[in-house]
């Protein structure tokens, strides 16, 4: 990847409210998790451009049995560890510590996700995030461009320093088939024919953090930056055939980019996009 300071092209430069990033901790053997999937999707449907979902398969309920797929990745476990979750399904919204969170951390029960998202997207953000992703079918890579534009000054502490901002870029995948306990009771519409009983369609599944566990720093030091500060980054991701033997299907991938305060701090804002394809070269007269 590379960072630079260039002309803005895909990010909005006008002040905006925050986008909500709902990280849902789930597992294939969690009975009530399908209910969480339904609730999260309802929130997404209500705020399609302001809420972005990441389903993290983690913990004991995500441990596969004999012949079952393994949807876990190490990054999901680390994110769950800092949330202090006390039961499944649980979720964090921008890793903000709300009064209703579990165990004094950032994880909340599913009944609280809607109000938490509504609160976050009503708050002004001091930065905007823009993201686009292209599938280069010739070279077998995803080209992900991210832009971050600061519409206000970064917050400072009592010593006049700002927390470092870290950019995180996640790949989530829809339409992944697998088993799911509790599907019949709580989300029968997601059941399809398949090898498991029942076979369930998993969506928004976190497959990769292409910026690493906690992202990459945007700022060179704790000196505050002001309105108009702009950073752009490009990532070239080699498309794998599979991750943990789960097929990686580009047509089902969404990119979610977000910025945190500190490596494990609160998410300021973010954005997401689906994959687009490079335009084919113009056809010559001879070919026509």
C-alpha positions in Angstrom: 0.0 0.0 0.0 1.0 3.6 -0.2 -0.2 6.9 1.4 -0.1 10.3 -0.1 -1.6 13.8 0.0 -3.3 14.5 -3.3 -6.5 15.9 -4.7 -9.8 14.6 -3.3 -11.8 12.5 -5.7 -14.1 10.0 -3.8 -14.5 11.5 -0.3 -17.0 14.2 0.7 -15.3 17.4 1.9 -18.4 18.9 3.6 -18.9 18.2 7.3 -20.9 15.0 7.9 -22.2 13.0 10.8 -20.5 9.8 11.8 -21.1 6.4 10.1 -21.9 3.5 12.4 -19.8 0.3 12.2 -21.6 -2.5 13.9 -19.3 -5.4 14.8 -21.4 -8.4 15.6 -19.8 -11.3 17.5 -21.5 -14.5 16.4 -21.0 -18.3 15.8 -22.5 -21.2 14.0 -23.4 -23.0 17.2 -25.0 -19.9 18.9 -28.8 -20.5 19.2 -29.8 -16.8 19.4 -27.2 -15.5 16.8 -29.7 -15.8 13.9 -31.9 -13.3 15.8 -28.9 -11.0 16.0 -28.4 -11.3 12.2 -32.0 -10.3 11.6 -31.8 -7.3 14.0 -28.5 -6.1 12.4 -29.9 -6.4 8.9 -33.0 -4.5 9.9 -30.8 -1.7 11.2 -28.8 -1.7 8.0 -32.0 -1.6 6.0 -33.2 1.4 8.0 -29.9 3.3 7.5 -28.4 1.8 4.3 -25.8 4.5 3.7 -24.9 5.2 7.4 -24.5 1.7 9.0 -22.0 -1.0 8.0 -22.0 -4.5 9.3 -19.1 -6.8 10.2 -20.0 -10.3 11.5 -17.1 -11.7 13.5 -17.2 -15.5 14.1 -15.4 -15.9 17.3 -15.4 -17.7 20.7 -16.6 -21.2 21.6 -19.8 -21.0 19.6 -17.8 -20.4 16.4 -15.7 -23.6 16.9 -16.5 -25.9 14.0 -17.4 -29.6 14.5 -16.3 -32.5 12.3 -16.9 -31.6 8.7 -18.1 -28.1 9.4 -16.5 -25.0 7.9 -14.3 -22.7 9.9 -15.4 -19.1 9.6 -12.9 -17.8 12.2 -9.9 -15.5 11.6 -7.4 -14.4 14.2 -8.4 -10.7 14.0 -12.0 -11.5 15.1 -10.7 -13.0 18.3 -8.6 -10.0 19.1 -11.4 -7.5 18.5 -13.7 -9.6 20.7 -11.1 -9.7 23.5 -11.1 -5.9 23.8 -14.9 -5.7 23.9 -15.5 -7.5 27.3 -18.4 -9.3 25.8 -20.4 -11.4 28.3 -22.8 -13.4 26.0 -23.7 -14.1 22.4 -24.8 -12.6 20.2 -23.1 -9.3 21.2 -22.0 -6.3 19.2 -20.1 -3.1 19.4 -21.1 0.1 17.6 -18.0 2.2 16.8 -16.4 0.5 19.8 -18.0 3.3 21.8 -18.6 2.6 25.5 -22.3 3.1 26.0 -24.0 2.9 29.4 -25.7 -0.4 28.4 -22.5 -2.2 27.4 -21.6 -5.6 29.0 -18.9 -5.9 31.6 -17.9 -2.3 31.4 -16.6 -2.8 27.9 -18.0 -1.9 24.4 -20.1 -5.0 23.7 -23.9 -4.8 23.9 -26.8 -7.2 23.7 -28.7 -7.2 20.5 -31.6 -5.2 21.8 -29.4 -2.2 22.2 -27.8 -2.1 18.8 -30.5 0.0 17.2 -30.4 2.8 19.7 -26.6 2.8 19.7 -26.5 3.1 15.9 -29.1 5.9 15.9 -27.0 7.8 18.5 -23.7 7.4 16.6 -25.1 8.6 13.2 -26.5 11.7 14.9 -23.1 12.8 16.1 -20.9 15.1 14.0 -17.6 13.6 12.7 -14.3 15.5 12.3 -13.4 13.4 9.4 -15.0 11.7 6.4 -14.0 8.4 4.8 -14.4 7.5 1.1 -13.6 4.1 -0.4 -13.8 2.4 -3.8 -12.7 -1.0 -4.9 -11.9 -2.3 -8.4 -11.5 -5.9 -9.4 -8.6 -6.3 -11.9 -9.6 -9.6 -13.5 -6.5 -9.8 -15.6 -4.0 -9.6 -12.7 -6.3 -11.2 -10.1 -6.2 -8.4 -7.6 -8.5 -6.0 -5.8 -7.4 -2.3 -6.0 -8.8 -0.5 -3.0 -8.6 3.3 -2.8 -9.3 5.0 0.5 -9.5 8.8 1.1 -9.8 10.5 4.5 -10.7 14.2 4.7 -10.6 16.1 8.0 -13.5 18.6 8.1 -12.6 19.8 11.6 -9.6 19.7 13.9 -8.6 16.5 15.7 -9.5 16.4 19.4 -6.7 17.3 21.8 -5.9 16.2 25.4 -4.9 18.4 28.3 -1.3 18.5 26.9 -2.3 19.7 23.4 -1.8 16.3 21.8 -4.1 14.3 19.6 -4.6 10.5 19.5 -3.1 8.9 16.4 -5.7 8.0 13.8 -5.5 4.5 12.4 -7.1 3.4 9.1 -8.6 -0.1 9.0 -9.8 -1.7 5.7 -11.9 -4.9 6.1 -13.3 -7.3 3.5 -16.6 -8.9 4.3 -18.4 -11.6 2.4 -22.0 -12.3 1.8 -23.8 -15.5 0.7 -21.5 -17.9 2.5 -23.2 -21.3 3.1 -22.8 -23.1 6.4 -24.6 -24.6 9.4 -26.3 -22.5 12.0 -27.9 -23.5 15.2 -31.2 -21.6 15.9 -31.8 -20.8 12.3 -35.2 -22.5 12.2 -36.5 -20.6 15.2 -35.0 -17.1 14.5 -34.2 -16.7 10.8 -35.8 -19.4 8.7 -35.7 -17.1 5.6 -31.9 -17.6 5.5 -32.2 -21.4 5.2 -31.5 -22.9 1.8 -30.9 -26.4 0.4 -27.5 -27.7 1.2 -25.4 -30.3 3.0 -26.1 -29.1 6.5 -29.3 -29.4 8.4 -30.2 -26.7 8.2 -27.9 -24.9 5.6 -27.8 -21.2 6.3 -26.8 -18.2 4.3 -24.2 -16.2 6.3 -23.8 -12.5 5.4 -21.4 -9.7 6.3 -18.8 -12.2 7.4 -15.4 -10.7 8.2 -12.9 -12.5 5.9 -9.8 -10.3 6.0 -8.3 -7.1 7.6 -6.0 -6.0 4.8 -4.5 -3.3 7.0 -3.6 -5.8 9.7 -5.0 -6.3 13.1 -5.4 -2.7 14.2 -4.9 -0.7 11.0 -2.2 1.6 9.8 -1.5 5.1 11.2 -2.6 8.1 9.2 -0.7 10.8 11.0 3.0 11.0 11.5 2.8 12.1 15.2 0.5 13.4 17.9 0.4 17.0 16.5 -3.2 18.0 15.9 -4.3 18.5 12.3 -7.0 20.9 11.1 -9.8 21.2 8.6 -8.7 20.4 5.0 -6.1 17.8 6.0 -6.4 15.0 3.4 -4.8 11.6 3.2 -5.2 9.0 0.4 -4.1 5.4 0.4 -4.1 2.6 -2.2 -4.1 -1.2 -1.4 -3.5 -3.9 -4.0 -4.8 -7.2 -2.6 -4.0 -10.5 -4.2 -7.3 -12.4 -4.4 -7.0 -15.8 -2.8 -8.8 -18.9 -3.9 -10.0 -19.4 -0.4 -9.5 -18.4 3.3 -9.6 -21.4 5.7 -11.0 -23.5 2.8 -13.9 -21.1 2.4 -14.2 -19.9 -1.2 -13.4 -16.3 -1.6 -16.0 -15.0 -4.1 -15.2 -11.4 -5.3 -18.8 -10.9 -6.4 -20.0 -11.3 -2.8 -17.3 -9.0 -1.2 -17.9 -5.6 0.3 -15.1 -3.3 1.5 -15.6 -1.5 4.8 -13.0 1.2 5.8 -13.0 3.0 9.1 -10.7 5.2 11.2 -10.0 4.7 14.9 -8.5 6.9 17.6 -5.5 4.9 18.7 -5.0 1.3 17.6 -7.7 -0.1 19.9 -9.7 3.0 20.4 -13.1 4.2 19.3 -14.1 4.3 15.7 -14.5 7.9 14.5 -16.3 7.1 11.3 -16.1 4.9 8.2 -17.7 3.9 4.9 -18.2 1.0 2.6 -18.5 0.0 -1.0 -19.1 -3.0 -3.3 -16.7 -4.2 -5.9 -16.7 -2.6 -9.3 -14.9 -3.8 -12.4 -12.3 -2.1 -14.6 -13.8 -1.0 -17.9 -12.7 -3.2 -20.8 -10.6 -1.5 -23.5 -12.5 0.0 -26.5 -13.1 -2.4 -29.3 -11.3 -1.7 -32.5 -12.9 -1.4 -35.9 -11.2 -4.5 -37.1 -12.8 -6.6 -34.3 -16.2 -5.1 -35.0 
